[in-house]
Amino acid sequence: MPHKSVLSIGQCCADHSSISRLINQNFQVEIINADSSTEAFSLIDSKTFSLILVNRIFDSNAESGLDFIEKYYSKKASSSPIMLVSNFEQSQKDALKLGADLGFGKNALTSPDTLLKLKKHLLD
């Protein structure tokens, strides 16, 4: 069983599948999905994640991924790294200001740059 875990929050089924496929093809990690911030915080309270991927707008309930990131960093003293999943450059900049690592957009899933960003957290 993989010893690293990724929490993917707010993705639609198709995007979660694409992100999972990318990660599973390149890394030996467990991927856990959460639809809402409530579910995500419950998982975070019970497990340590190597990386948390947060959608800009949650598919299930339209929660803001940026609001989640802000709340997460205000609650956690020692925290897992977060990346925003968004094609919007301004949203990526906003996430950086909140403390997240530079994320990637769904349009960049096949980009070598995306793999480099993920390797930083998912390789030993």
C-alpha positions as a Markdown table, in Angstrom:
| # | Residue | x | y | z |
|---|---|---|---|---|
| 1 | Met | 0.0 | 0.0 | 0.0 |
| 2 | Pro | 1.3 | 3.5 | -0.8 |
| 3 | His | 2.7 | 5.5 | 2.1 |
| 4 | Lys | 1.8 | 8.9 | 0.7 |
| 5 | Ser | -1.7 | 10.2 | 0.3 |
| 6 | Val | -3.3 | 13.0 | -1.8 |
| 7 | Leu | -6.6 | 14.6 | -0.8 |
| 8 | Ser | -8.5 | 15.9 | -3.9 |
| 9 | Ile | -11.2 | 18.3 | -2.9 |
| 10 | Gly | -14.2 | 19.6 | -4.9 |
| 11 | Gln | -13.4 | 18.0 | -8.3 |
| 12 | Cys | -16.2 | 16.8 | -10.6 |
| 13 | Cys | -16.1 | 13.1 | -11.4 |
| 14 | Ala | -14.4 | 13.6 | -14.7 |
| 15 | Asp | -11.7 | 15.9 | -13.3 |
| 16 | His | -11.1 | 13.7 | -10.3 |
| 17 | Ser | -10.7 | 10.7 | -12.7 |
| 18 | Ser | -8.2 | 12.6 | -14.9 |
| 19 | Ile | -6.2 | 13.9 | -11.9 |
| 20 | Ser | -6.2 | 10.4 | -10.4 |
| 21 | Arg | -5.0 | 8.9 | -13.6 |
| 22 | Leu | -2.2 | 11.4 | -13.9 |
| 23 | Ile | -1.0 | 10.8 | -10.3 |
| 24 | Asn | -1.4 | 7.0 | -10.4 |
| 25 | Gln | 0.6 | 6.7 | -13.6 |
| 26 | Asn | 3.5 | 8.6 | -12.1 |
| 27 | Phe | 3.5 | 8.1 | -8.4 |
| 28 | Gln | 2.7 | 5.4 | -5.8 |
| 29 | Val | 0.2 | 7.3 | -3.7 |
| 30 | Glu | -3.3 | 6.9 | -2.4 |
| 31 | Ile | -5.8 | 9.4 | -3.7 |
| 32 | Ile | -8.8 | 10.3 | -1.5 |
| 33 | Asn | -11.7 | 12.4 | -2.8 |
| 34 | Ala | -13.8 | 14.9 | -0.8 |
| 35 | Asp | -16.8 | 16.8 | -2.2 |
| 36 | Ser | -17.1 | 19.5 | 0.5 |
| 37 | Ser | -15.0 | 21.5 | 3.0 |
| 38 | Thr | -16.8 | 19.7 | 5.8 |
| 39 | Glu | -15.8 | 16.3 | 4.5 |
| 40 | Ala | -12.3 | 17.5 | 3.7 |
| 41 | Phe | -11.7 | 18.9 | 7.2 |
| 42 | Ser | -13.0 | 15.6 | 8.7 |
| 43 | Leu | -10.5 | 13.7 | 6.6 |
| 44 | Ile | -7.7 | 16.1 | 7.4 |
| 45 | Asp | -8.4 | 15.7 | 11.1 |
| 46 | Ser | -8.0 | 12.0 | 10.8 |
| 47 | Lys | -5.0 | 11.6 | 8.4 |
| 48 | Thr | -1.9 | 13.4 | 7.3 |
| 49 | Phe | -1.7 | 14.1 | 3.5 |
| 50 | Ser | 1.4 | 14.6 | 1.4 |
| 51 | Leu | -0.5 | 17.0 | -0.8 |
| 52 | Ile | -4.0 | 18.6 | -0.9 |
| 53 | Leu | -5.4 | 19.5 | -4.3 |
| 54 | Val | -8.3 | 22.0 | -4.1 |
| 55 | Asn | -10.6 | 22.9 | -7.0 |
| 56 | Arg | -11.3 | 26.6 | -7.5 |
| 57 | Ile | -15.0 | 26.1 | -7.2 |
| 58 | Phe | -16.3 | 22.8 | -5.7 |
| 59 | Asp | -18.4 | 20.9 | -8.1 |
| 60 | Ser | -20.9 | 19.5 | -5.5 |
| 61 | Asn | -21.9 | 22.8 | -3.8 |
| 62 | Ala | -20.0 | 25.7 | -5.4 |
| 63 | Glu | -17.9 | 26.4 | -2.3 |
| 64 | Ser | -14.8 | 28.5 | -3.0 |
| 65 | Gly | -11.5 | 26.7 | -3.1 |
| 66 | Leu | -9.8 | 29.9 | -2.1 |
| 67 | Asp | -12.0 | 30.2 | 0.9 |
| 68 | Phe | -11.1 | 26.7 | 1.8 |
| 69 | Ile | -7.4 | 27.4 | 1.5 |
| 70 | Glu | -7.7 | 30.5 | 3.7 |
| 71 | Lys | -9.7 | 28.6 | 6.4 |
| 72 | Tyr | -7.3 | 25.6 | 6.2 |
| 73 | Tyr | -4.2 | 27.7 | 6.9 |
| 74 | Ser | -5.9 | 29.7 | 9.6 |
| 75 | Lys | -6.8 | 26.4 | 11.4 |
| 76 | Lys | -3.6 | 24.4 | 11.0 |
| 77 | Ala | -0.2 | 25.3 | 12.6 |
| 78 | Ser | 1.6 | 22.5 | 10.9 |
| 79 | Ser | 0.0 | 21.7 | 7.6 |
| 80 | Ser | 0.1 | 19.7 | 4.4 |
| 81 | Pro | 1.0 | 21.6 | 1.2 |
| 82 | Ile | -2.0 | 22.7 | -0.9 |
| 83 | Met | -2.2 | 23.3 | -4.6 |
| 84 | Leu | -5.1 | 25.0 | -6.3 |
| 85 | Val | -6.5 | 23.3 | -9.4 |
| 86 | Ser | -7.5 | 26.1 | -11.7 |
| 87 | Asn | -6.8 | 27.4 | -15.2 |
| 88 | Phe | -7.2 | 31.0 | -14.0 |
| 89 | Glu | -3.9 | 32.8 | -13.4 |
| 90 | Gln | -5.3 | 35.3 | -11.0 |
| 91 | Ser | -6.8 | 32.5 | -8.9 |
| 92 | Gln | -3.4 | 30.8 | -8.8 |
| 93 | Lys | -1.9 | 34.2 | -7.6 |
| 94 | Asp | -4.6 | 34.5 | -5.0 |
| 95 | Ala | -3.9 | 31.0 | -3.7 |
| 96 | Leu | -0.2 | 31.8 | -3.5 |
| 97 | Lys | -0.9 | 34.8 | -1.4 |
| 98 | Leu | -2.9 | 32.6 | 1.0 |
| 99 | Gly | 0.0 | 30.2 | 1.4 |
| 100 | Ala | -0.6 | 27.5 | -1.2 |
| 101 | Asp | 2.1 | 26.2 | -3.6 |
| 102 | Leu | 1.7 | 27.1 | -7.2 |
| 103 | Gly | -0.9 | 24.7 | -8.6 |
| 104 | Phe | -2.0 | 23.8 | -12.1 |
| 105 | Gly | -5.0 | 24.0 | -14.3 |
| 106 | Lys | -7.0 | 21.1 | -15.7 |
| 107 | Asn | -5.7 | 22.2 | -19.2 |
| 108 | Ala | -2.2 | 21.5 | -18.0 |
| 109 | Leu | -2.6 | 17.9 | -16.8 |
| 110 | Thr | -0.4 | 16.6 | -19.6 |
| 111 | Ser | 2.3 | 19.3 | -19.1 |
| 112 | Pro | 5.7 | 18.3 | -17.9 |
| 113 | Asp | 5.6 | 21.3 | -15.6 |
| 114 | Thr | 2.6 | 19.8 | -13.7 |
| 115 | Leu | 4.5 | 16.6 | -13.1 |
| 116 | Leu | 7.4 | 18.7 | -11.7 |
| 117 | Lys | 5.1 | 20.4 | -9.3 |
| 118 | Leu | 3.7 | 17.1 | -8.1 |
| 119 | Lys | 7.1 | 15.4 | -7.8 |
| 120 | Lys | 8.1 | 18.0 | -5.3 |
| 121 | His | 5.6 | 16.5 | -2.9 |
| 122 | Leu | 5.0 | 13.0 | -4.0 |
| 123 | Leu | 8.5 | 11.5 | -4.6 |
| 124 | Asp | 10.6 | 10.4 | -1.7 |
